């Protein structure tokens, strides 16, 4: 989607801490996706107001990293392909 799209979790998806697995998961009616710390950080910023560029900037400031635009966009595009992230403008 690039850096202009505004991602948010799809209505059917929910980010939740899973006590059994001891990690965050993205729950949806057909199953779940286990997430690493980076995935959780990205999804927590998908509030429907930040663009991908805004998410990248926030992550860069939080973790002191640069050059992650394509990685973040690819992660979100992958979840969007599964219907777990939707795009606004």
C-alpha positions as CSV (number, residue, x, y, z in Angstrom):
1,X,0.0,0.0,0.0
2,X,3.0,2.3,0.4
3,X,3.5,4.9,3.1
4,X,0.3,7.0,2.5
5,X,-2.3,4.4,3.4
6,X,-3.8,4.5,6.9
7,X,-4.0,0.9,8.3
8,X,-6.3,-0.3,11.0
9,X,-7.2,-3.7,12.3
10,X,-10.2,-5.2,10.5
11,X,-13.4,-5.4,12.6
12,X,-13.1,-9.2,12.8
13,X,-9.5,-9.0,14.2
14,X,-8.4,-8.4,17.8
15,X,-4.9,-8.0,19.3
16,X,-4.8,-9.8,22.6
17,X,-2.3,-11.2,25.1
18,X,-2.5,-15.0,25.2
19,X,-1.7,-16.4,28.6
20,X,-1.2,-20.0,27.3
21,X,1.4,-18.9,24.7
22,X,2.9,-16.2,26.8
23,X,2.7,-13.7,23.8
24,X,0.4,-11.5,21.9
25,X,-1.8,-12.9,19.2
26,X,-4.0,-11.5,16.5
27,X,-7.3,-13.3,16.9
28,X,-9.9,-13.6,14.2
29,X,-12.9,-16.0,13.6
30,X,-10.9,-18.5,11.5
31,X,-7.9,-18.7,13.8
32,X,-5.0,-16.7,15.1
33,X,-1.6,-15.3,14.2
34,X,1.1,-15.4,16.8
35,X,3.1,-12.1,16.8
36,X,6.6,-11.2,17.8
37,X,7.4,-8.0,19.6
38,X,7.9,-6.0,16.4
39,X,4.6,-7.2,15.0
40,X,2.8,-6.1,18.2
41,X,4.5,-2.7,18.1
42,X,3.3,-2.2,14.5
43,X,-0.2,-3.3,15.2
44,X,-0.5,-1.2,18.3
45,X,0.1,1.9,16.1
46,X,-2.6,0.9,13.6
47,X,-5.2,3.1,15.1
48,X,-6.8,4.4,11.9
49,X,-5.2,7.8,12.2
50,X,-1.5,7.1,11.4
51,X,-0.3,6.5,7.9
52,X,2.3,3.8,7.4
53,X,4.9,6.6,7.2
54,X,3.6,7.8,10.6
55,X,4.0,4.3,12.0
56,X,7.5,4.0,10.6
57,X,8.4,7.4,12.2
58,X,7.0,6.4,15.6
59,X,8.9,3.0,15.5
60,X,12.1,4.8,14.4
61,X,11.9,7.2,17.3
62,X,11.0,4.4,19.8
63,X,13.7,1.9,18.7
64,X,16.3,4.1,17.1
65,X,16.0,2.4,13.7
66,X,15.8,3.6,10.1
67,X,15.0,2.2,6.7
68,X,12.1,0.0,7.8
69,X,9.4,1.5,5.5
70,X,9.4,-1.6,3.2
71,X,9.4,-4.1,6.1
72,X,6.5,-2.4,7.8
73,X,4.5,-2.0,4.6
74,X,5.1,-5.7,3.7
75,X,4.0,-6.9,7.1
76,X,0.8,-4.8,6.9
77,X,0.2,-5.9,3.3
78,X,0.5,-9.5,4.3
79,X,-2.1,-9.1,7.0
80,X,-4.3,-7.1,4.6
81,X,-4.2,-10.0,2.1
82,X,-5.7,-12.2,4.9
83,X,-8.3,-9.6,5.6
84,X,-6.9,-8.8,9.0
85,X,-5.9,-5.2,8.2
86,X,-7.9,-2.7,6.3
87,X,-6.7,0.5,4.5
88,X,-8.2,4.0,4.8
89,X,-6.9,7.3,3.6
